[in-house]
Amino acid sequence: MSITLSSLILLPIWISMAQIQQGDPDEKEKTTALKDLLSRIDLDELMKKDEPPLDFPDTLEGFEYAFNEKGQLRHIKTGEPFVFNYREDLHRWNQKRYEALGEIITKYVYELLEKDCNLKKISIPVDATESEPKSFIFMSEDALTNPQKLMVLIHGSGVVRAGQWARRLIINEDLDSGTQIPFIKRAMDEGYGVIVLNPNENYIEVEKPKIHVPSSSDSSDEPAEKRERKDKVSKETKKRRDFYEKYRNPQREKEMMQLYIRENGSPEEHAVYVWDHFIAQSAAENVFFVAHSYGGLAFVELMIQREADVKSKVTAVALTDSVHNVWHQEAGKTIREWMRENCCNWVSSSEPLDTSVESMLPDCPRVSAGSRV
């Protein structure tokens, strides 16, 4: 295990402080001098040597990666797959780098949905004002007018967004494994209209406004000498707190606040909203759902809230590793009966494809997906 520069410098001081704390009361006075020494160390400079700045490219080219003709992410110079541990023993930095790349891939997939799949990006809420937070979904040109068939895709929870099944698979395997694009293209080839939900896009983040807290000298009637003494103590306390905070999180990121999107503040809300404003308004006689992981839970919640409408319009539901629970979600008997007839959950299993897998829940059949991936 490697030891960082700041650890080498600070470790002896921490050991000395610990020894003093355990010694005679007279010796504890030495802690003041040691703390003063700590306060004089330029942690910003030390941390720059420990961890590079969290400043990453905003394009695939900037990362020196590109998707090849097989849809695999490869380094443009070496041809090697993505390497997570780009810098040894800097897990936090490597994770931030991975997340930055993931955000670029999310935008890349959005572009593929529009350019390769010819889907339209539709802003929601449909009646949003110019200033309020918004999300979006993707639809084929005939999604609302196709009189026969409509396919609806819902991904799972986490960092994935519209058009993705798993970011990890996109980065480590290929686009066909990790995105919904093969499903979309096959559905459109077979005459389906398509709607792609975006259930994890529930809010936008903005920087939290800084609140000015007036110092005691701003509004106090205390004598000037006493105010100065209190302000000095307050400044010293803040200095120590900032010192330890810098060491704990040397590259403190901006404090952000979340502004939730109206009627789309959760995956469940999003599914109901898209149903009410798009799917229920579509001309399709038969609607089919493909829902992965938490998307299955969102579909069951949709059924609970719009049972009669869903039953009248939805023909079949394909779930993959769905995490729904009809007991915890309090799905009624009629819903459970409908799910047994119209839903199937393909789950990770080493058993051959479509082999029946035992289930503890009295809802839809569970069968093997033929893989543990």
C-alpha positions, 0 to 999 in steps of 0.5 A: 500500500502506498503512503501519500505525502501528506500522510508522511508529514502529518502522521508523526504529529498525530502520533505525538498528539495521541501520546500527549492526550494519554500523558500527564495533564501538564503535557496536554498543554503541548497540544496547543502548539501542535495544533497551531503547527497543523494549522500552518500546514498548507493542506491545499498544496499537499492535497494537490500532490495526493490527488489530481484535480477533479477536472475531466474532459467533456468529450469522448475524444478528450478521454481519448476513447471512442466506440469502434465499429462493433460498438465497443469502447476502446482507447483511440491510441492503444485500442485497449478497453477502458481502464478504471484504475487509471491512477493507482491508490486514488480510488475516489479520483478514479471513481469521479473520472468514471462518473464523468465518462458516464455522463458523456456516454449518457449524452452519446446514447441520447444522440444515437436515439435521435440520429440512429433510431430516429426518435423524437425528444419530447420535453415534460411536463408538457405544460412546463413554463420556461423557467421550471425544471424539465425532463424528457422522453423519446418517441418514434414518429408513429408512437401516438398514431400507430393503430396496432402496436406500441412498445414501451421501454423502462430501464432500472434505477441508478445512473442509467438514463433513457436508452440505457440498460446498464452503464457498466455493460456499455463501457466494459462490453458494448452498446448492444449489451448495455443500451436499449437500441437493439430492442428499439430497432427490432421493434420498429422493424416489426411495425411497433411504435416506440416510447422510451421512458426516462424514470431517473431524470427526476430533478435538476441540480443547481448550486446552493445559494450562499447564506450570509450569517452576520457576525456578532459585531454586525448587530451587537451592543456589547463593548468593542473589546468583548466583541473583538475577543468573541470574533477572534475565537469564532474565526479560530474555530472556523479556521480549525473546522475548515482545516480538518474539512480540507483534509477530509475532503480536499477538493470540496465540490460545490454544494448543490440543491435539487429542484424536482420536476413536477409530477416526475419526481420519482420513477413511479410518478414518471411512469404514471405521468407518461401513461396519462399524457402519452400511452393512454392517448395513443391509438395503439390497440396493443401496448407492450412493456419491457421493464428492467429491475426497478422499472418492473416496480414502477410498472406494478405501481402504474397498475395499482394506480391505473388498473382498469386502464392498463388492463384495457390497453396492455397486452403483455409485459416482459420483465427482466430481473424485476425488483417489484414486490406485490406484497410490499406494494399492496397489489390487489388480487385482481392485479396479481391474477392479471400479472400471472396471465400477462407478465413474465419475469426473466431472471439471472440464472445459470439454468437454460433460457426459459427454464422455470425458476421458483418464485416465493411471490404469487404474481407472474411466472419467473424463468431463466434469462440463460445468463448470470450477467 
